[in-house]
Amino acid sequence: MPLIFKREPANSHDANAIAIWIKARAFIFFTSEVQIGYLNADLAAEMARHIDHGGRLTGTVTEVTGGRGSKPTLGVNILLTKA
């Protein structure tokens, strides 16, 4: 499932924020975009400049983390590529 990266320069917490979205199937014929999180702040600061200068990001999920024991929430590791 390809990831969609959206810049959020008006984000009140981080002007470099980059949200991560996926296309999810809704019913049989429809899809909608669902936000799954954000790039971490350090990486977003670097990647925001790339996007702001016309670059694109592509990415795929390489691993789902957490979900048990002391880490009950899920996270993902992604392979991120500048295009």
N, C-alpha and C positions, 0 to 999 in steps of 0.2 A: 504494500500500500504506500504510494508516494506521499510525502509530507508537503504541506503548503506553508510557506513562511511569509508572515505579514508584519511589516514594520508598524510600530505604534509610537510615532514621535510625540504625540500628545498624551502619552501615558503619564499619569501623575506620579508614579513611583520611579520611573526610569525613562528618560527621553530616548534612550537607545533600545528600548524594549522591542523584541521580536517574538511575536506569538507563533505557535506551531499548531497547525490545523490538519485534519484529515477529511477526506470525503467519505461519509458513512451512508450506507444504503438505508433508506426509509421506505418501508413497504417493499413492493417488488420493483416498481418502475422509477422511483424517485431517489435522488441522493441529496444530501445536505452536508454542509461543512460543519465540523464539530471541533472546537478548540480542545487540544489535549495538554497544553501547557505553554511554557516560555523557554527560550534559550536562557542559560544562566547569564548573569549580568556581565561578567568578564568577557565571555564569548560574544554576547550581543553588542558590546561596545566596539569590538573589532568588526563584526559582520555588518553592523548598521552603516558604517562608512562605505563598505563594499556595495550595499544595496542603494544607498543614497547617491552613489556615483554611477548608477545604471546597471550594476551587477545583479546577478540572480543567485539564489541558493537552491540546491536540490538536496534531498536527504531521504534516508530510509532508516527504519527502526532495526537495530542490530540485536537488542536485548531488552527484555522487560525485567525490571528489578523491583524488589520489595514485595509487598503483599502478604507478609507473614511475620510472626514473632514481634520483634522490636521495631520492625519497619512495616506497619500495616498498610501504608499507602503505596500505590504503584508509581514507578518512574520508568523512563526509557533511556537507553543509550542509543545515540543515532550516529550514522555515518553522514557527515555533512560535506558537501562539495560546493566550491565556488564555481559559478558558470558565467 
